[in-house]
Amino acid sequence: MTVAHDNYPTRLDHAIAPVPRVDPAVWGDHAHGPLGQAELDAYAERGYLIRPNTLDEQWLPPLRQELERLGAELEADDPRVIREPGGGIRSVFEPHLLSDIVAEVISLDTVLPIARQLLRSDVYIHQARINMMPGFTGSGFYWHSDFETWHAEDGMPAIRAVSCSIAMTENYPFNGSLMVMPGSHQTFYPCVGATPEDNHATSLVSQEIGVPDRDTLTKAAEQYGIDQFVGPAGTALWFDANLLHGSGSNITPFPRSNVFLVFNSVENELAAPFAAQTPRPEYLAARSYQPFGE
């Protein structure tokens, strides 16, 4: 895919002003899926939407068992397993290719049609992972926009992707639940610093490249404020690819785990990375565009 112009420059050698978004936040309307116009308007304004009861109670025990099985069965040196600095599992990538149950969740009427509606196209899984934040030892994720990484290191040209984070455990305000800056998705924040070779090998544990500086984050937080995703297991958080978000560490006894799904439009095919020498591995950024469910 040839891209004539980069609308979202980043990983620069000097700071530049924030860049207004040029892509729609919502591509479809109420006729294209299960979300009503009020929900679509709220998502367009805030950049996120919380959907209770995305998974019925019957799904939760087998899914939790699958999470435990994947964590226990995958080899320690499997690159799809990302570990905490202290040794515990932080994330498991490609769970939908390792578990029929996770793949089935993606096809549910409460999941796939929403992705298709927000992006107004067929979609494929750009990335999927299980995020685990065990009690006492789970470390947080620093403030960032996912699209900045997907653009810089994967070659995603447009902001036409959406993430769905489904709670497998209760997400409390105090156990490392996700924080978002509502409305920040309408601005792209270019970052300073070249992408190191194989940056993903360290960034998945502690991200230092591709994050806004503190002054930028302070101004963004003052402008947009901070909301937090809380809710019982089975609740889903849908959020825009460019929304600034992050989470604190979990020092409570209460673990937090989420199934994290990234849907990209089949019309938003990955190009060469915009700010990296080589694309990230397939398990981090799928480069096949077969629509999910076909």
Backbone as CSV, one residue per row, in Angstrom:
resi,resn,N_x,N_y,N_z,CA_x,CA_y,CA_z,C_x,C_y,C_z
1,MET,0.848,-1.189,0.000,0.000,0.000,0.000,0.883,1.238,0.000
2,THR,0.648,2.159,-0.910,1.430,3.379,-1.004,0.700,4.520,-0.308
3,VAL,1.392,5.191,0.599,0.814,6.316,1.309,1.543,7.576,0.884
4,ALA,0.812,8.532,0.304,1.456,9.712,-0.258,1.899,10.689,0.821
5,HIS,1.192,10.750,1.909,1.488,11.764,2.919,1.265,11.198,4.307
6,ASP,2.142,11.539,5.217,2.014,11.116,6.605,1.276,12.206,7.372
7,ASN,0.041,11.929,7.757,-0.749,12.915,8.492,-0.365,13.006,9.964
8,TYR,0.412,12.040,10.449,0.686,11.971,11.882,2.176,11.732,12.140
9,PRO,3.022,12.748,11.898,4.458,12.579,12.096,4.805,12.374,13.573
10,THR,5.751,11.480,13.838,6.153,11.194,15.214,7.542,10.572,15.232
11,ARG,8.070,10.355,16.444,9.434,9.860,16.682,10.440,10.819,16.029
12,LEU,10.265,12.108,16.268,11.034,13.157,15.624,12.275,13.515,16.432
13,ASP,13.165,14.314,15.819,14.367,14.742,16.535,14.152,16.055,17.273
14,HIS,12.948,16.627,17.169,12.623,17.839,17.899,11.105,17.883,18.096
15,ALA,10.688,18.618,19.099,9.266,18.692,19.412,8.534,19.570,18.409
16,ILE,7.308,19.154,18.061,6.429,19.984,17.236,5.072,20.055,17.924
17,ALA,4.231,20.958,17.455,2.918,21.159,18.065,2.020,19.939,17.844
18,PRO,1.076,19.723,18.742,0.100,18.645,18.525,-0.611,18.803,17.182
19,VAL,-1.018,17.669,16.618,-1.597,17.636,15.280,-3.092,17.317,15.366
20,PRO,-3.960,18.176,14.835,-5.388,17.855,14.843,-5.675,16.592,14.033
21,ARG,-6.579,15.807,14.515,-6.967,14.573,13.827,-7.668,14.899,12.513
22,VAL,-7.379,14.131,11.474,-8.039,14.341,10.181,-9.026,13.223,9.854
23,ASP,-9.017,12.135,10.629,-9.924,11.006,10.376,-11.140,11.081,11.290
24,PRO,-12.297,10.593,10.832,-13.469,10.559,11.716,-13.210,9.670,12.929
25,ALA,-13.859,9.994,14.033,-13.810,9.116,15.198,-14.826,7.985,15.057
26,VAL,-15.948,8.278,14.420,-16.984,7.275,14.155,-17.254,7.281,12.655
27,TRP,-17.162,6.103,12.031,-17.319,6.001,10.580,-18.738,5.604,10.189
28,GLY,-19.424,4.844,11.034,-20.775,4.400,10.734,-21.814,5.234,11.449
29,ASP,-23.098,4.892,11.270,-24.167,5.560,12.003,-25.093,4.507,12.600
30,HIS,-26.217,4.945,13.161,-27.083,4.026,13.889,-27.643,2.918,13.009
31,ALA,-27.653,3.101,11.694,-28.182,2.080,10.794,-27.180,0.964,10.531
32,HIS,-25.953,1.132,10.971,-24.902,0.173,10.631,-24.569,-0.810,11.757
33,GLY,-25.341,-0.813,12.840,-25.030,-1.737,13.915,-25.891,-1.516,15.136
34,PRO,-25.514,-2.142,16.254,-26.379,-2.146,17.447,-26.352,-0.861,18.266
35,LEU,-25.350,0.008,18.082,-25.268,1.224,18.887,-26.237,2.268,18.367
36,GLY,-26.958,2.900,19.282,-27.841,3.988,18.911,-27.060,5.262,18.637
37,GLN,-27.729,6.245,18.060,-27.036,7.472,17.685,-26.483,8.204,18.896
38,ALA,-27.195,8.158,20.020,-26.702,8.819,21.233,-25.395,8.187,21.696
39,GLU,-25.297,6.866,21.622,-24.059,6.190,22.011,-22.923,6.531,21.041
40,LEU,-23.237,6.577,19.763,-22.224,6.926,18.773,-21.735,8.356,18.968
41,ASP,-22.658,9.254,19.265,-22.280,10.650,19.487,-21.405,10.777,20.729
42,ALA,-21.740,10.024,21.779,-20.946,10.073,23.007,-19.546,9.526,22.765
43,TYR,-19.471,8.446,21.988,-18.159,7.871,21.663,-17.343,8.859,20.837
44,ALA,-17.972,9.503,19.869,-17.260,10.473,19.033,-16.722,11.623,19.866
45,GLU,-17.480,12.028,20.878,-17.065,13.165,21.707,-15.984,12.776,22.709
46,ARG,-16.167,11.645,23.402,-15.262,11.272,24.489,-14.133,10.357,24.038
47,GLY,-14.371,9.592,22.969,-13.362,8.643,22.522,-13.455,7.295,23.180
48,TYR,-14.490,7.069,23.989,-14.660,5.750,24.616,-16.122,5.524,24.957
49,LEU,-16.453,4.258,25.183,-17.817,3.852,25.508,-17.746,2.612,26.385
50,ILE,-18.494,2.594,27.477,-18.541,1.441,28.376,-19.823,0.664,28.102
51,ARG,-19.675,-0.645,27.881,-20.812,-1.506,27.563,-20.921,-2.614,28.612
52,PRO,-21.818,-2.460,29.609,-22.015,-3.523,30.603,-22.555,-4.794,29.951
53,ASN,-22.336,-5.922,30.620,-22.907,-7.204,30.205,-22.531,-7.593,28.782
54,THR,-21.336,-7.229,28.378,-20.854,-7.688,27.076,-20.692,-9.201,27.088
55,LEU,-20.264,-9.742,28.206,-20.203,-11.192,28.395,-21.157,-11.591,29.505
56,ASP,-22.010,-12.586,29.238,-22.871,-13.131,30.273,-22.039,-13.876,31.305
57,GLU,-22.618,-14.073,32.455,-21.925,-14.742,33.559,-21.411,-16.129,33.154
58,GLN,-22.133,-16.815,32.255,-21.742,-18.171,31.872,-20.396,-18.217,31.159
59,TRP,-19.991,-17.087,30.554,-18.727,-17.056,29.826,-17.517,-16.939,30.759
60,LEU,-17.726,-16.375,31.923,-16.586,-15.958,32.727,-15.760,-17.112,33.300
61,PRO,-16.371,-18.143,33.929,-15.523,-19.223,34.461,-14.671,-19.922,33.404
62,PRO,-15.239,-20.337,32.238,-14.374,-20.988,31.253,-13.298,-20.055,30.695
63,LEU,-13.605,-18.778,30.560,-12.598,-17.847,30.068,-11.465,-17.682,31.065
64,ARG,-11.801,-17.590,32.331,-10.758,-17.478,33.357,-9.878,-18.726,33.362
65,GLN,-10.499,-19.888,33.174,-9.721,-21.127,33.098,-8.783,-21.105,31.899
66,GLU,-9.258,-20.551,30.774,-8.409,-20.436,29.593,-7.224,-19.514,29.849
67,LEU,-7.456,-18.413,30.535,-6.361,-17.499,30.842,-5.301,-18.192,31.679
68,GLU,-5.749,-18.943,32.659,-4.806,-19.677,33.506,-4.071,-20.748,32.707
69,ARG,-4.802,-21.445,31.820,-4.177,-22.496,31.015,-3.105,-21.917,30.101
70,LEU,-3.417,-20.821,29.430,-2.441,-20.228,28.519,-1.200,-19.787,29.271
71,GLY,-1.397,-19.179,30.424,-0.254,-18.729,31.213,0.618,-19.875,31.678
72,ALA,-0.021,-21.020,31.939,0.726,-22.166,32.461,1.366,-22.994,31.356
73,GLU,0.729,-23.091,30.182,1.198,-24.010,29.149,2.222,-23.413,28.190
74,LEU,2.176,-22.101,27.985,3.121,-21.503,27.047,4.531,-21.534,27.618
75,GLU,5.476,-21.830,26.746,6.867,-21.925,27.177,7.367,-20.571,27.672
76,ALA,8.311,-20.633,28.585,8.845,-19.408,29.186,9.494,-18.502,28.149
77,ASP,10.056,-19.104,27.090,10.734,-18.299,26.075,9.843,-17.988,24.874
78,ASP,8.545,-18.283,24.956,7.622,-17.947,23.877,7.529,-16.427,23.786
79,PRO,7.811,-15.834,22.628,7.804,-14.367,22.533,6.432,-13.756,22.753
80,ARG,5.378,-14.574,22.644,4.029,-14.059,22.854,3.714,-13.837,24.331
81,VAL,4.570,-14.335,25.206,4.397,-14.157,26.646,5.313,-13.028,27.117
82,ILE,4.719,-11.975,27.641,5.473,-10.835,28.163,5.416,-10.910,29.685
83,ARG,6.574,-10.863,30.298,6.646,-11.034,31.749,6.970,-9.723,32.456
84,GLU,6.498,-9.629,33.684,6.822,-8.490,34.528,8.311,-8.537,34.883
85,PRO,8.886,-7.388,35.261,10.285,-7.403,35.695,10.545,-8.404,36.815
86,GLY,9.526,-8.647,37.663,9.685,-9.606,38.750,9.432,-11.043,38.354
87,GLY,9.013,-11.284,37.097,8.870,-12.645,36.616,7.457,-13.094,36.324
88,GLY,6.454,-12.436,36.877,5.079,-12.834,36.612,4.656,-12.475,35.200
89,ILE,3.549,-13.073,34.721,3.066,-12.814,33.366,2.340,-11.475,33.320
90,ARG,2.733,-10.640,32.371,2.114,-9.331,32.146,1.077,-9.411,31.039
91,SER,1.424,-10.048,29.912,0.514,-10.158,28.773,0.779,-11.447,28.024
92,VAL,-0.276,-11.965,27.389,-0.162,-13.096,26.462,-0.800,-12.639,25.154
93,PHE,-0.015,-12.649,24.075,-0.497,-12.180,22.778,-1.046,-13.339,21.947
94,GLU,-1.886,-12.998,21.001,-2.565,-13.926,20.091,-3.415,-14.968,20.809
95,PRO,-4.120,-14.623,21.875,-4.938,-15.644,22.548,-6.047,-16.187,21.670
96,HIS,-6.503,-15.401,20.690,-7.583,-15.853,19.805,-7.113,-16.953,18.860
97,LEU,-5.792,-17.083,18.674,-5.239,-18.172,17.865,-4.849,-19.365,18.725
98,LEU,-4.854,-19.172,20.028,-4.467,-20.227,20.962,-5.665,-20.824,21.690
99,SER,-6.805,-20.166,21.606,-7.974,-20.589,22.371,-9.235,-20.418,21.534
100,ASP,-9.977,-21.491,21.348,-11.245,-21.416,20.624,-12.262,-20.552,21.377
101,ILE,-12.183,-20.553,22.697,-13.138,-19.777,23.480,-12.920,-18.285,23.261
102,VAL,-11.668,-17.844,23.267,-11.381,-16.431,23.027,-11.817,-16.038,21.625
103,ALA,-11.561,-16.904,20.637,-11.983,-16.615,19.267,-13.502,-16.504,19.178
104,GLU,-14.204,-17.333,19.944,-15.663,-17.296,19.925,-16.191,-15.997,20.525
105,VAL,-15.511,-15.488,21.546,-15.909,-14.222,22.162,-15.903,-13.099,21.127
106,ILE,-14.887,-13.073,20.259,-14.775,-12.025,19.256,-15.989,-12.017,18.334
107,SER,-16.558,-13.197,18.077,-17.680,-13.322,17.143,-19.040,-13.015,17.767
108,LEU,-19.080,-12.753,19.066,-20.360,-12.518,19.725,-21.063,-11.279,19.166
109,ASP,-22.394,-11.300,19.248,-23.190,-10.166,18.779,-22.924,-8.900,19.588
110,THR,-22.386,-9.057,20.791,-22.073,-7.901,21.632,-20.675,-7.353,21.366
111,VAL,-19.952,-7.973,20.431,-18.571,-7.544,20.182,-18.366,-7.177,18.710
112,LEU,-18.332,-8.146,17.821,-17.952,-7.917,16.430,-18.811,-6.877,15.715
113,PRO,-20.144,-6.892,15.840,-20.941,-5.884,15.126,-20.638,-4.451,15.564
114,ILE,-20.230,-4.259,16.815,-19.899,-2.907,17.275,-18.642,-2.411,16.578
115,ALA,-17.638,-3.284,16.471,-16.415,-2.897,15.763,-16.729,-2.538,14.313
116,ARG,-17.545,-3.341,13.666,-17.899,-3.067,12.271,-18.671,-1.756,12.136
117,GLN,-19.512,-1.463,13.115,-20.301,-0.233,13.059,-19.418,0.997,13.257
118,LEU,-18.549,0.973,14.266,-17.695,2.128,14.543,-16.765,2.434,13.373
119,LEU,-16.310,1.381,12.676,-15.362,1.566,11.576,-16.039,1.518,10.208
120,ARG,-17.299,1.160,10.178,-18.109,1.053,8.956,-17.373,0.262,7.860
121,SER,-16.981,-0.937,8.211,-16.311,-1.829,7.263,-16.171,-3.190,7.909
122,ASP,-15.764,-4.159,7.115,-15.288,-5.397,7.705,-14.015,-5.093,8.479
123,VAL,-13.734,-5.941,9.453,-12.588,-5.707,10.320,-11.765,-6.984,10.455
124,TYR,-10.534,-6.812,10.862,-9.689,-7.952,11.217,-9.006,-7.624,12.542
125,ILE,-8.443,-8.640,13.178,-7.757,-8.454,14.453,-6.329,-7.990,14.188
126,HIS,-6.084,-6.721,14.466,-4.727,-6.190,14.344,-3.850,-6.744,15.453
127,GLN,-4.410,-6.803,16.646,-3.674,-7.338,17.794,-4.674,-7.820,18.827
128,ALA,-4.340,-8.881,19.523,-5.142,-9.349,20.655,-4.194,-9.820,21.745
129,ARG,-4.608,-9.574,22.962,-3.780,-10.042,24.077,-4.629,-10.160,25.334
130,ILE,-4.108,-10.896,26.275,-4.667,-10.942,27.621,-3.730,-10.130,28.501
131,ASN,-4.269,-9.129,29.158,-3.487,-8.346,30.112,-3.779,-8.851,31.518
132,MET,-2.739,-9.217,32.221,-2.880,-9.715,33.588,-2.194,-8.744,34.542
133,MET,-2.885,-8.368,35.574,-2.296,-7.509,36.593,-2.541,-8.168,37.949
134,PRO,-1.648,-9.070,38.348,-1.851,-9.796,39.598,-1.810,-8.874,40.808
135,GLY,-2.423,-9.335,41.884,-2.397,-8.568,43.110,-0.979,-8.372,43.623
136,PHE,-0.715,-7.220,44.182,0.542,-6.821,44.826,1.674,-6.522,43.842
137,THR,1.748,-7.217,42.711,2.946,-7.120,41.852,2.676,-6.583,40.456
138,GLY,1.414,-6.386,40.075,1.113,-5.946,38.713,1.542,-4.509,38.475
139,SER,2.347,-4.290,37.458,2.827,-2.941,37.172,1.943,-2.279,36.116
140,GLY,1.946,-0.949,36.095,1.048,-0.198,35.248,1.573,0.020,33.842
141,PHE,0.766,0.727,33.054,1.109,1.118,31.687,1.132,2.643,31.641
142,TYR,2.257,3.223,31.201,2.397,4.668,31.198,1.457,5.287,30.158
143,TRP,1.155,6.575,30.311,0.266,7.279,29.395,0.774,7.192,27.955
144,HIS,-0.115,6.859,27.042,0.259,6.741,25.635,-0.995,6.671,24.774
145,SER,-0.796,6.866,23.490,-1.802,6.591,22.466,-1.353,5.348,21.719
146,ASP,-2.210,4.340,21.654,-1.846,3.117,20.932,-1.547,3.409,19.467
147,PHE,-2.324,4.309,18.881,-2.126,4.592,17.461,-0.718,5.113,17.180
148,GLU,-0.136,5.853,18.106,1.219,6.361,17.888,2.174,5.203,17.605
149,THR,2.077,4.137,18.377,2.926,2.967,18.151,2.524,2.231,16.888
150,TRP,1.221,2.043,16.681,0.777,1.299,15.497,1.138,2.040,14.215
151,HIS,1.139,3.350,14.269,1.524,4.170,13.122,3.039,4.119,12.917
152,ALA,3.774,4.385,13.979,5.234,4.484,13.883,5.891,3.145,13.580
153,GLU,5.447,2.071,14.259,6.163,0.796,14.200,5.468,-0.266,13.359
154,ASP,4.155,-0.101,13.121,3.419,-1.094,12.331,3.027,-0.588,10.954
155,GLY,3.013,0.734,10.753,2.612,1.294,9.466,1.123,1.469,9.283
156,MET,0.364,1.612,10.393,-1.066,1.868,10.278,-1.258,3.307,9.809
157,PRO,-1.841,3.533,8.630,-1.858,4.888,8.075,-2.879,5.825,8.702
158,ALA,-4.103,5.344,8.932,-5.182,6.204,9.408,-5.665,5.742,10.770
159,ILE,-6.302,6.663,11.486,-6.896,6.302,12.782,-8.266,5.708,12.500
160,ARG,-8.257,4.467,12.087,-9.493,3.749,11.784,-9.423,2.369,12.429
161,ALA,-9.133,2.387,13.721,-9.045,1.169,14.516,-9.675,1.446,15.876
162,VAL,-10.166,0.408,16.518,-10.818,0.556,17.814,-10.424,-0.619,18.698
163,SER,-10.274,-0.333,19.989,-9.903,-1.364,20.961,-11.103,-1.700,21.836
164,CYS,-11.172,-2.959,22.220,-12.213,-3.446,23.127,-11.530,-4.204,24.255
165,SER,-11.643,-3.682,25.466,-11.052,-4.322,26.636,-12.176,-4.886,27.488
166,ILE,-12.226,-6.214,27.613,-13.308,-6.882,28.329,-12.780,-7.363,29.679
167,ALA,-13.415,-6.905,30.748,-12.979,-7.246,32.099,-13.279,-8.704,32.408
168,MET,-12.250,-9.417,32.852,-12.419,-10.794,33.309,-12.546,-10.868,34.823
169,THR,-12.152,-9.801,35.484,-12.278,-9.660,36.929,-12.854,-8.276,37.192
170,GLU,-13.313,-8.042,38.387,-13.803,-6.710,38.744,-12.699,-5.684,38.553
171,ASN,-13.026,-4.608,37.870,-12.097,-3.489,37.718,-12.506,-2.420,38.733
172,TYR,-11.733,-2.327,39.808,-11.991,-1.344,40.853,-11.197,-0.064,40.564
173,PRO,-11.509,1.031,41.247,-10.684,2.232,41.088,-9.275,2.054,41.637
174,PHE,-9.075,0.988,42.444,-7.808,0.870,43.182,-6.946,-0.321,42.769
175,ASN,-7.336,-1.090,41.745,-6.501,-2.245,41.380,-5.912,-2.121,39.972
176,GLY,-5.545,-0.902,39.628,-4.847,-0.688,38.360,-5.744,-0.579,37.156
177,SER,-6.990,-0.198,37.351,-7.905,-0.091,36.209,-7.497,1.061,35.294
178,LEU,-7.938,0.960,34.045,-7.485,1.878,33.013,-8.032,3.290,33.236
179,MET,-7.168,4.281,33.025,-7.541,5.688,33.048,-7.457,6.233,31.626
180,VAL,-8.371,7.133,31.275,-8.399,7.720,29.936,-8.579,9.223,30.052
181,MET,-8.110,9.945,29.028,-8.350,11.382,28.936,-9.431,11.599,27.879
182,PRO,-10.688,11.790,28.301,-11.791,11.868,27.334,-11.648,13.073,26.416
183,GLY,-11.749,12.823,25.128,-11.618,13.879,24.136,-10.224,14.008,23.552
184,SER,-9.241,13.385,24.184,-7.861,13.503,23.700,-7.651,12.794,22.373
185,HIS,-8.591,11.944,21.976,-8.450,11.210,20.714,-8.527,12.123,19.501
186,GLN,-9.007,13.352,19.696,-9.129,14.276,18.567,-7.817,14.988,18.245
187,THR,-6.789,14.736,19.037,-5.477,15.347,18.824,-4.405,14.281,18.823
188,PHE,-3.517,14.329,17.828,-2.378,13.417,17.785,-1.175,14.140,18.392
189,TYR,-0.514,13.471,19.336,0.623,14.072,20.028,1.926,13.448,19.516
190,PRO,2.631,14.166,18.623,3.909,13.644,18.133,4.902,13.476,19.276
191,CYS,5.708,12.435,19.183,6.687,12.141,20.225,8.105,12.354,19.692
192,VAL,9.015,12.595,20.608,10.407,12.865,20.267,11.248,11.632,20.581
193,GLY,12.199,11.337,19.683,13.112,10.219,19.907,12.950,9.141,18.864
194,ALA,14.061,8.769,18.244,14.030,7.727,17.210,13.685,6.376,17.813
195,THR,13.076,5.518,16.994,12.706,4.178,17.436,13.930,3.270,17.447
196,PRO,14.310,2.727,18.611,15.441,1.790,18.641,15.107,0.505,17.884
197,GLU,16.116,-0.191,17.440,15.905,-1.481,16.799,15.291,-2.451,17.799
198,ASP,14.281,-3.210,17.338,13.578,-4.169,18.193,13.043,-3.503,19.459
199,ASN,12.473,-2.328,19.284,11.962,-1.579,20.428,10.905,-2.363,21.197
200,HIS,10.149,-3.205,20.484,9.071,-3.949,21.137,9.574,-4.891,22.220
201,ALA,10.840,-5.290,22.139,11.381,-6.231,23.119,11.386,-5.649,24.528
202,THR,11.466,-4.331,24.636,11.454,-3.684,25.949,10.208,-2.845,26.185
203,SER,9.619,-2.294,25.119,8.497,-1.370,25.291,7.265,-2.066,25.844
204,LEU,7.114,-3.372,25.619,5.953,-4.094,26.111,6.010,-4.307,27.618
205,VAL,7.205,-4.117,28.190,7.363,-4.207,29.642,7.348,-2.815,30.256
206,SER,8.095,-1.899,29.660,8.137,-0.518,30.130,8.344,0.393,28.927
207,GLN,7.304,1.161,28.577,7.362,1.983,27.374,8.002,3.336,27.668
208,GLU,9.077,3.632,26.952,9.761,4.904,27.121,9.809,5.703,25.826
209,ILE,9.810,5.029,24.668,9.762,5.689,23.369,8.315,5.713,22.894
210,GLY,7.897,6.835,22.298,6.530,6.924,21.804,5.521,7.324,22.856
211,VAL,5.989,8.030,23.888,5.078,8.545,24.910,5.249,10.063,24.986
212,PRO,4.170,10.801,25.216,4.283,12.262,25.337,5.112,12.648,26.556
213,ASP,5.737,13.812,26.494,6.513,14.276,27.643,5.568,14.772,28.739
214,ARG,6.116,15.023,29.916,5.284,15.361,31.072,4.547,16.684,30.893
215,ASP,5.188,17.636,30.267,4.533,18.916,30.048,3.317,18.751,29.138
216,THR,3.469,17.950,28.082,2.354,17.682,27.173,1.227,16.964,27.892
217,LEU,1.567,15.971,28.705,0.546,15.220,29.438,-0.162,16.104,30.462
218,THR,0.593,16.993,31.097,-0.019,17.896,32.072,-1.046,18.800,31.400
219,LYS,-0.674,19.364,30.256,-1.602,20.231,29.525,-2.813,19.444,29.039
220,ALA,-2.596,18.230,28.579,-3.716,17.403,28.107,-4.663,17.068,29.255
221,ALA,-4.108,16.700,30.406,-4.946,16.364,31.557,-5.735,17.575,32.039
222,GLU,-5.113,18.762,31.995,-5.824,19.980,32.388,-6.945,20.297,31.410
223,GLN,-6.732,19.988,30.140,-7.745,20.272,29.123,-8.888,19.268,29.140
224,TYR,-8.560,17.981,29.276,-9.558,16.928,29.098,-10.033,16.295,30.388
225,GLY,-9.214,16.366,31.446,-9.545,15.627,32.644,-9.211,14.150,32.482
226,ILE,-9.496,13.373,33.517,-9.199,11.940,33.516,-10.418,11.175,34.002
227,ASP,-10.864,10.205,33.222,-11.909,9.264,33.618,-11.276,7.906,33.876
228,GLN,-12.002,7.053,34.568,-11.478,5.725,34.890,-12.511,4.663,34.549
229,PHE,-12.012,3.554,33.985,-12.891,2.438,33.625,-13.010,1.502,34.821
230,VAL,-14.204,1.437,35.393,-14.475,0.511,36.488,-15.757,-0.247,36.150
231,GLY,-15.862,-1.439,36.698,-17.059,-2.219,36.453,-16.829,-3.687,36.736
232,PRO,-17.916,-4.454,36.800,-17.800,-5.882,37.084,-17.270,-6.665,35.892
233,ALA,-16.867,-7.886,36.160,-16.428,-8.783,35.093,-17.529,-8.911,34.050
234,GLY,-17.111,-8.937,32.782,-18.057,-9.008,31.676,-18.335,-7.664,31.044
235,THR,-17.883,-6.566,31.694,-18.050,-5.223,31.147,-16.965,-4.951,30.112
236,ALA,-17.320,-4.230,29.050,-16.349,-3.907,27.995,-16.137,-2.406,27.911
237,LEU,-14.899,-2.031,27.709,-14.529,-0.657,27.400,-14.104,-0.608,25.939
238,TRP,-14.841,0.151,25.135,-14.468,0.412,23.754,-13.773,1.763,23.713
239,PHE,-12.596,1.837,23.105,-11.945,3.139,23.049,-11.159,3.317,21.757
240,ASP,-11.098,4.576,21.336,-10.475,4.952,20.081,-8.975,4.673,20.115
241,ALA,-8.422,4.350,18.945,-7.004,4.003,18.856,-6.094,5.140,19.285
242,ASN,-6.574,6.388,19.196,-5.722,7.544,19.497,-5.982,8.132,20.876
243,LEU,-6.826,7.512,21.678,-7.155,8.042,23.000,-5.972,7.871,23.955
244,LEU,-5.584,8.947,24.639,-4.544,8.842,25.659,-5.071,8.043,26.844
245,HIS,-4.308,7.040,27.254,-4.736,6.195,28.360,-3.518,5.616,29.065
246,GLY,-3.737,5.108,30.253,-2.667,4.497,31.040,-3.260,3.896,32.295
247,SER,-2.437,3.236,33.078,-2.918,2.622,34.319,-1.814,2.617,35.359
248,GLY,-2.220,2.685,36.608,-1.273,2.590,37.706,-1.001,1.138,38.069
249,SER,-0.026,0.930,38.929,0.296,-0.421,39.392,-0.777,-0.920,40.362
250,ASN,-0.827,-2.221,40.521,-1.804,-2.839,41.412,-1.105,-3.322,42.684
251,ILE,-1.256,-2.567,43.765,-0.645,-2.975,45.030,-1.687,-3.570,45.975
252,THR,-2.903,-3.821,45.436,-3.945,-4.428,46.254,-3.878,-5.949,46.131
253,PRO,-4.614,-6.670,46.978,-4.672,-8.137,46.829,-5.557,-8.592,45.676
254,PHE,-6.251,-7.659,45.013,-7.275,-8.021,44.041,-6.717,-7.983,42.622
255,PRO,-6.573,-9.129,41.971,-6.014,-9.153,40.614,-6.969,-8.511,39.609
256,ARG,-6.391,-8.057,38.500,-7.185,-7.498,37.400,-6.706,-8.134,36.106
257,SER,-7.622,-8.718,35.358,-7.268,-9.275,34.057,-8.326,-8.878,33.039
258,ASN,-7.877,-8.611,31.828,-8.758,-8.168,30.741,-8.351,-8.845,29.444
259,VAL,-9.330,-9.160,28.613,-9.080,-9.581,27.244,-9.118,-8.324,26.381
260,PHE,-8.036,-8.086,25.658,-7.850,-6.842,24.916,-7.830,-7.170,23.430
261,LEU,-8.792,-6.593,22.685,-8.946,-6.864,21.265,-8.821,-5.573,20.475
262,VAL,-8.024,-5.591,19.417,-7.873,-4.429,18.552,-8.421,-4.766,17.177
263,PHE,-9.443,-4.038,16.759,-10.037,-4.219,15.446,-9.550,-3.104,14.525
264,ASN,-9.040,-3.481,13.358,-8.656,-2.513,12.343,-9.533,-2.720,11.119
265,SER,-9.867,-1.635,10.442,-10.640,-1.739,9.204,-9.814,-2.436,8.133
266,VAL,-10.463,-3.297,7.350,-9.770,-3.933,6.232,-9.388,-2.908,5.170
267,GLU,-9.971,-1.703,5.258,-9.633,-0.632,4.324,-8.480,0.238,4.826
268,ASN,-7.911,-0.144,5.967,-6.812,0.610,6.582,-5.565,-0.269,6.648
269,GLU,-5.201,-0.843,5.510,-4.103,-1.811,5.462,-2.785,-1.190,5.910
270,LEU,-1.998,-2.002,6.592,-0.706,-1.536,7.074,0.247,-1.306,5.910
271,ALA,1.001,-0.222,6.010,2.066,0.087,5.058,3.404,-0.192,5.745
272,ALA,4.490,0.300,5.175,5.774,0.229,5.858,5.709,1.106,7.097
273,PRO,6.427,0.757,8.157,6.406,1.594,9.362,6.772,3.039,9.038
274,PHE,6.099,3.966,9.693,6.352,5.379,9.449,7.565,5.888,10.222
275,ALA,7.978,5.179,11.271,9.096,5.675,12.082,9.868,4.519,12.718
276,ALA,10.064,3.472,11.960,10.869,2.343,12.421,11.465,1.659,11.196
277,GLN,12.581,0.983,11.378,13.253,0.360,10.241,12.512,-0.867,9.734
278,THR,11.938,-1.650,10.638,11.245,-2.878,10.252,9.939,-3.000,11.024
279,PRO,8.936,-3.677,10.469,7.673,-3.869,11.188,7.854,-4.771,12.404
280,ARG,6.974,-4.619,13.354,6.966,-5.510,14.509,6.492,-6.905,14.080
281,PRO,6.746,-7.922,14.900,6.333,-9.291,14.549,4.822,-9.423,14.373
282,GLU,4.438,-10.456,13.641,3.034,-10.695,13.311,2.163,-10.831,14.557
283,TYR,2.685,-11.415,15.634,1.861,-11.617,16.820,1.537,-10.287,17.516
284,LEU,2.270,-9.226,17.183,1.992,-7.903,17.728,1.180,-7.046,16.759
285,ALA,1.309,-7.314,15.477,0.644,-6.494,14.468,0.401,-7.339,13.226
286,ALA,-0.807,-7.897,13.139,-1.121,-8.791,12.026,-1.106,-8.019,10.711
287,ARG,-0.459,-8.578,9.722,-0.366,-7.926,8.416,-1.212,-8.655,7.358
288,SER,-2.039,-9.582,7.804,-3.008,-10.226,6.921,-4.363,-9.581,7.169
289,TYR,-5.159,-9.393,6.110,-6.351,-8.569,6.211,-7.632,-9.352,5.965
290,GLN,-7.608,-10.657,6.262,-8.809,-11.449,6.102,-9.861,-10.980,7.113
291,PRO,-11.032,-10.545,6.653,-12.052,-10.085,7.585,-12.380,-11.158,8.621
292,PHE,-12.491,-10.767,9.844,-12.801,-11.736,10.900,-14.203,-12.279,10.697
293,GLY,-14.332,-13.581,10.851,-15.614,-14.231,10.680,-15.843,-14.791,9.298
294,GLU,-14.849,-14.613,8.393,-14.986,-15.150,7.042,-13.922,-16.201,6.789
